[in-house]
């Protein structure tokens, strides 16, 4: 299988192995454009539909720059439980060899197991409401966050999560990397980008 284009993105062998195992041969457009920017430490705005491979687009760089056992280093916000599960499973699959732990956090299930898992994970994927609950209870520590991802940001704002999302952003360190993905780039999205991102 020819992985040439993936190899040119400077990803680790462990990650290339995982990508090969999942049967991907060449990166999608959003992956090819986003991965080098994430690895270079830049803030990124991506306009991209579901199913375009964007989870790996932002996930690859995060996986390669996250160390197992060093606290929660990446937080990925999604509008729905379904998306949180999907993104969480994808990130877990690709980071398996590196031994990273991924937690999925969303409402509609009990807090207990989530509180336990949040003590030992490296990457958290979740919905804004439940993440905010954990922040209020002090069961989620964002002081070591290096990456903040807003996935399907337009849907999160349409669903009325803007205040929650802003509260969560404000709880993250300012010297983080912020990645925002949205199918459309509305005024609200532009406002968020201006306020919370560095030369995206």
C-alpha positions as CSV (number, residue, x, y, z in Angstrom):
1,X,0.0,0.0,0.0
2,X,1.4,3.3,-0.9
3,X,1.3,5.7,2.0
4,X,3.7,8.2,0.4
5,X,1.5,11.3,0.9
6,X,0.8,10.4,4.5
7,X,4.5,9.9,5.1
8,X,5.3,13.4,3.7
9,X,3.2,14.9,6.5
10,X,5.9,14.0,9.1
11,X,3.7,11.9,11.3
12,X,5.2,9.3,13.7
13,X,5.7,5.7,12.7
14,X,3.1,4.6,15.3
15,X,0.5,6.8,13.8
16,X,1.3,5.9,10.2
17,X,1.0,2.2,11.3
18,X,-2.5,2.9,12.7
19,X,-3.5,4.8,9.5
20,X,-2.3,1.9,7.4
21,X,-4.2,-0.6,9.5
22,X,-7.4,1.4,9.0
23,X,-6.9,1.1,5.3
24,X,-6.3,4.7,4.4
25,X,-4.0,5.2,1.4
26,X,-3.8,8.9,0.9
27,X,-4.9,11.9,2.9
28,X,-8.2,13.7,2.1
29,X,-7.9,17.4,1.1
30,X,-8.7,18.6,4.7
31,X,-6.1,16.2,6.1
32,X,-3.4,17.2,3.7
33,X,-4.0,20.9,4.4
34,X,-4.6,20.7,8.2
35,X,-2.1,18.2,9.5
36,X,1.1,20.3,8.7
37,X,-0.5,23.4,10.2
38,X,-1.4,21.5,13.4
39,X,2.1,20.1,13.7
40,X,3.5,23.6,13.1
41,X,1.6,24.8,16.1
42,X,-0.8,27.1,14.2
43,X,-4.4,27.9,15.0
44,X,-6.6,26.6,12.2
45,X,-10.1,27.3,10.9
46,X,-11.4,24.5,8.6
47,X,-14.6,24.6,6.6
48,X,-15.4,21.0,6.0
49,X,-18.3,18.6,5.9
50,X,-18.9,15.5,8.1
51,X,-17.3,12.5,6.5
52,X,-14.4,14.4,5.0
53,X,-11.9,12.9,7.3
54,X,-11.6,15.9,9.5
55,X,-11.3,13.9,12.8
56,X,-8.0,12.6,11.6
57,X,-7.2,16.0,10.1
58,X,-7.1,17.6,13.6
59,X,-6.5,14.3,15.5
60,X,-3.2,13.3,13.8
61,X,-1.2,16.3,15.0
62,X,-2.8,16.1,18.5
63,X,-2.0,12.4,18.9
64,X,1.6,13.0,17.8
65,X,2.0,15.9,20.2
66,X,0.3,14.5,23.3
67,X,2.2,12.5,25.9
68,X,0.6,9.6,27.8
69,X,0.0,10.3,31.5
70,X,0.7,14.0,31.5
71,X,-2.8,15.2,32.3
72,X,-5.6,16.3,29.9
73,X,-3.7,17.9,27.0
74,X,-6.5,18.0,24.4
75,X,-10.2,19.0,24.6
76,X,-12.5,18.4,21.7
77,X,-15.9,20.0,21.8
78,X,-18.7,18.5,19.7
79,X,-22.4,19.5,19.5
80,X,-23.9,16.0,20.1
81,X,-23.4,12.8,22.0
82,X,-23.3,10.9,18.7
83,X,-20.5,13.0,17.4
84,X,-18.6,12.8,20.7
85,X,-18.8,9.0,20.5
86,X,-17.7,8.9,16.9
87,X,-14.8,11.3,17.3
88,X,-13.7,9.7,20.6
89,X,-13.7,6.2,19.0
90,X,-11.7,7.5,16.0
91,X,-9.1,9.2,18.2
92,X,-8.8,6.2,20.4
93,X,-8.3,3.9,17.4
94,X,-5.5,6.0,16.0
95,X,-3.8,6.7,19.3
96,X,-4.0,3.1,20.6
97,X,-0.3,2.2,19.9
98,X,0.9,5.3,21.6
99,X,-1.1,4.4,24.7
100,X,-3.1,7.6,25.0
101,X,-6.3,7.4,26.9
102,X,-9.4,9.1,25.6
103,X,-12.6,9.9,27.5
104,X,-16.0,10.7,26.0
105,X,-18.1,13.0,28.2
106,X,-21.8,13.8,27.5
107,X,-25.1,14.2,29.2
108,X,-27.8,11.5,29.6
109,X,-25.5,9.1,31.5
110,X,-24.3,9.1,35.1
111,X,-21.5,11.4,36.2
112,X,-19.7,8.8,38.3
113,X,-17.9,6.8,35.7
114,X,-17.0,10.0,33.8
115,X,-15.5,11.5,36.9
116,X,-13.3,8.4,37.4
117,X,-12.2,8.3,33.8
118,X,-11.3,12.1,33.8
119,X,-8.7,11.5,36.4
120,X,-6.5,9.4,34.1
121,X,-7.0,10.5,30.6
122,X,-4.9,12.5,28.0
123,X,-7.7,13.5,25.6
124,X,-11.3,14.5,26.3
125,X,-14.1,14.6,23.7
126,X,-17.4,16.0,24.9
127,X,-20.5,18.1,24.6
128,X,-20.5,21.6,26.1
129,X,-23.3,21.2,28.7
130,X,-21.8,18.2,30.4
131,X,-18.2,19.5,30.2
132,X,-19.4,22.6,32.0
133,X,-21.0,20.5,34.7
134,X,-17.7,18.9,35.3
135,X,-15.9,22.2,35.4
136,X,-18.4,23.5,38.0
137,X,-17.8,20.4,40.1
138,X,-14.1,20.7,39.6
139,X,-13.9,17.2,38.2
140,X,-12.3,18.4,35.0
141,X,-8.8,20.0,35.0
142,X,-8.0,22.0,31.9
143,X,-4.8,23.6,33.2
144,X,-2.6,21.5,30.9
145,X,-4.6,21.9,27.7
146,X,-2.4,22.3,24.7
147,X,-5.1,21.8,22.1
148,X,-8.7,23.0,22.0
149,X,-10.9,21.8,19.1
150,X,-14.3,23.1,18.3
151,X,-15.8,20.5,16.0
152,X,-18.9,21.4,13.9
153,X,-18.8,24.8,15.6
154,X,-21.7,26.1,13.5
155,X,-24.0,23.4,14.9
156,X,-22.9,24.1,18.5
157,X,-23.8,27.7,18.1
158,X,-27.1,26.9,16.3
159,X,-28.0,24.7,19.2
160,X,-27.6,27.6,21.6
161,X,-24.3,26.5,23.2
162,X,-22.3,29.7,22.6
163,X,-22.2,30.8,26.3
164,X,-21.2,27.3,27.4
165,X,-18.5,27.1,24.7
166,X,-17.2,30.5,25.8
167,X,-17.1,29.5,29.4
168,X,-15.1,26.4,28.5
169,X,-12.7,28.3,26.3
170,X,-12.0,30.8,29.1
171,X,-11.2,27.8,31.4
172,X,-8.4,26.7,29.1
173,X,-4.8,28.1,29.2
174,X,-4.4,31.1,26.8
175,X,-1.2,29.7,25.3
176,X,-3.0,26.8,23.7
177,X,-3.6,25.9,20.1
178,X,-7.2,26.3,18.9
179,X,-8.7,24.4,15.9
180,X,-12.2,25.3,14.7
181,X,-14.1,23.2,12.1
182,X,-17.4,24.3,10.7
183,X,-19.4,23.5,7.6
184,X,-20.3,27.2,7.2
185,X,-18.4,30.3,8.4
186,X,-21.1,32.6,9.8
187,X,-20.6,35.9,11.6
188,X,-20.8,34.1,14.9
189,X,-18.0,31.8,13.9
190,X,-15.9,34.8,12.8
191,X,-16.6,36.5,16.1
192,X,-15.4,33.4,18.0
193,X,-12.3,33.2,15.8
194,X,-11.4,36.8,16.3
195,X,-11.9,36.7,20.0
196,X,-10.3,33.3,20.8
197,X,-7.8,32.4,18.1
198,X,-4.4,33.6,17.1
199,X,-3.9,34.4,13.4
200,X,-5.9,31.4,12.4
